């Protein structure tokens, strides 16, 4: 999952409020991460440095906080893949709101 910002996460988010992630593949060209974040849990602060695709296995609602001060909400849709162009990169934390967990694959492309 992108690059974790452990120091910021530890300072701001209790460990019992962090969701689960597992890196499935991480090689020279691609990283694939599985995420399961229950309602009320957080992704933890992390930095996206590579363009990526998010594929959601069920619909969920999330609140997004970024270190640049931008924030908002997003509703993911079950069975939908979304491409994210990260430009120069960005840092954020995701908090799951509502009743449904975020269950997703994140597929990062390390080379253009």
N, C-alpha and C positions, 0 to 999 in steps of 0.2 A: 504494500500500500504506500504509494508515494514515499515521502521522507517524513517520518514521525518527528514531532517537535516535543520530545519527552519532558524537557524542563518546563515548558509552558503548560503542558497537560497536567503534570504533577502539581503545579502551583494552583491550578484553577479547577480541576475536576477530580472528585473523589474516585478512587479505584473501583468502588462498587457501582459506579455510574458509567463505566466504560463498556462498550459493546465488544463483540468478538470479531477478530479478523484472522485469516490464515493465508499466507502467501503460498500459492499453489505451484507457480512457476516463476523463476527469476533468472533470466539469462541475459546475454549481451543485447538482445533486441526487444524483449517483451517481459513484462511482469504482469501476472494475473493474481488478483487477490479476491478471496471470498469474504463477504461481510455479512454479519448478522448482528443487528443493533435493535434491541428491544425498546418499546416505548419508554421514554424517560432517560434512556441511555444516550451516550455520546460516542462519536467516532474517535475523539481525542484530536488535538491540534496536529495538523500535518500540512506539508507543502507539496503541491502538485507542480512538478517540473516537466512532465511529459504529457503530450496530448493523450487522451484516453477515451474509451467507450465504457459506459455503465450499462449493465443489463440487469433489470429488476425482476425477481421471481414473484413478487407480489406488490400490490400498490401500498404506498405509505406516504405520510406527510412528514416533512422535515423542516427544521429551522436551521438556517445557515448563518454563521457568524464568521466574518473575515477579519484578519489583522489590519486591513486597510480601512476598517470602520464600516464597510458595506455589510448589510444583513438582509435577510429575507426568508421567504418560505418557498418550498418546492413540493409538488406532489408527484411522486414517481408513479409510473403506470406499469402494472404487471405485463410482462412479455414485450416490453418496449426497450430497444437499445438506443442510447443517445450518445452522440459524439461530442466531446468537449475539447475545444481548442484553448489551451491554457496560456497562450501568448508567452510572456516572460515569466510565467508561473504565478501562483498565489497560495496563500496560507489560509486555512479555515478549519472550523470545527462544525460538525453536524450533530444536531440533537433531534431524536425521533419524537414527534408529537402524535397525538391521536392514539388509536387502539391497535394499529398494525406495525409489526416489526419491519425494519428495512432489511431485506434479504437480497443481496446483489453480488454480481461479479464486476470487478473493475479491471479493465484490460488496458495497460499502459504501453505505448509505443516508444521505445527508447531511442529509436533512430527515425529520421524523417522518411 
